[in-house]
Amino acid sequence: MRMSACNGITRGRYRFAEWTLTAVPTMAVRHCGRCLTCGERSADTADADDVHVWCLKHAGLTHHSGYEFSAFQYFNATMSDPGNESHAT
């Protein structure tokens, strides 16, 4: 972005670009669990069943009954059209 001032007025030139998210192919979806009572967390794993087992074992040991199950994936952001030189003033 280029900025210039003229008589107290600031002007800017912006470049608009389209971006695309692509899942990282070498990274599987990851899963983890968290006890809502004490905050203890399971290990981060690619196998959702491992998190379910951790929650059940934790419940058996502590009698805590509320859990959060999360799944996440890693992505790369890439400019989908780097040659596009559209400008708005």
N, C-alpha and C positions, 0 to 999 in steps of 0.2 A: 504494500500500500504506500502510495506517495502522498504526502501532505504538503500543502503550501498555504501561506496566509497572505491575504490581500485586503488591506483596509479593515482588518479585524475579522474577516470572514475566513473560516477554515474550509478548505475544499479537499476532498479525498477521491481517489480513484480506486475502485475495488475490482478484483478479479473474481468472478464466480466460477466455481468448478464443481463437477459432480464426483462424488466419492462412492466407492463400493466396499462393502464388508465381505470378506471371504474367510470362512472357517480355516484355521490352521490345520492342514491335513494330518500332521504328525501328532497332534494333541487331541486325545479323546475327550468327550464330555466328562467332566469331573463332578463328583457328588460329595456332599458332606452333611452331617447332622449336628444339631445343637440342642441341648436340653434347655427348655425355657425356664426351668426352675433354678438351676445352678449355673447355667452358662457353659458347662463343659461341652467340648466339641469332639466329634469323631475325627478320625484321620480322613484326609482328602483322598478319594479313591475313584478309579474309573468304573468300579462295580457298585451299582446302586444297592445290591443285596447286602454288601458288606456294611453299608450305613444302616440298613434296616436291622440287621443283626446287632450292631452296636447299640442302637436305640432300645431294642428289646432287652439286651443284657444290662444296660444302664438302668432301665426301668425295674428289672428284677432286683438289682443291687440297692437301689435308692428309693424305690416306690414313686419316683417322679413320673408324671403322666403326660406332660406336654413337650412336644418336640417340633423342631423346624427342620425340614429337609430341603436342601438347596442343590440345584444342578447348574453348572456354568460351563461355558465354552470360551476358548480363546479365538480372537479374530484379528485379521490384518486389515487395515484400511488402505486402499489404494485409489489414486485418482483415476477415474474411468476414462477420461478424455483429456490427457495433459496438453494436447495441442489446441484445445478450445481457448480462444483469446477473447471471449465475450467480456465487455466492460460496461459498467453503469456509472454514471456520474451523479 
